[in-house]
């Protein structure tokens, strides 16, 4: 079976461009894989994890 056909995911895009930001919650420097547009808060990894709803 040919793995390149069908709905399989391919992860050959290379490294993502990262953008420097200041966390909206704690004020630490952080990097995110998207360019913030300034209309929504951006969080560092720690603050984002605190705000994410718990999964059971």
CORSUL-V736676 format. One line per field, one symbol per residue. psi: psi as a letter, one per 20 degrees, with the letter a starting at -180 (. if undefined). Layout:
BEGIN
psi: ???
END
This chain:
BEGIN
psi: poiirbjqqplkiaqqpqpprppigijqqrqqkqoqiiiqqpqrgghghhipqqq.
END
